[in-house]
């Protein structure tokens, strides 16, 4: 069962949950007026250095 758990964690489902979690974290940070974590931005395919150049 450990092999199945590892394949889910590193497979499509694991990546999908990671992206959804990162999107939620970035959304909450932006709504609260904070800078999102670089790790979350990277998971979403956004360059953390260029994110600060985005204006509302």
N, C-alpha and C positions, 0 to 999 in steps of 0.2 A: 504494500500500500504506500510505502514511502516514495517509490519511484513515480507512482501516479500523482501523489501530492506535489512532488518536485516538478513534474511535467506541467501541471496546471499552474503552478507558481511562476514558472519561467516561460510558459507558452502564451497563447493568445489571450486566455482569460486573465492571467496574471498581469499582462501588459495593459489589457483593457481596464481592469480595476485600478491600476496605477495611474493611467491617464485620467480616468474619471475623478480619482482622488486629487490629483494635481490640479485639474480644472476647478474643482470645488475650492481648493485652498487658495488658488490665485484669485478666483472671483471674490471670495470673502475678504482677502487682503485689499483688493482694489476698492471694494465697497466701503471698507473701513478706513480708507485713505492711507494704508500702509504699503510698503514695497513688498511684493511677493518674494518668496525664497527662490534663489537661483536654481536650485535643484528642481523645483516644480515647473519653472519656466522652461528648463531644458527638456523635461519630459514631454512638454507640449510642443516642442520644436521652436521655441522662441529664444532668441539670443538675449541673455540677461543684460548684456552691456547696452544693447540697442533698445531695450524696454524702457529705460529711463528717458529716452528721447521722444517717446510717445506723449502727445498732449491731448487733453480732453477737448 
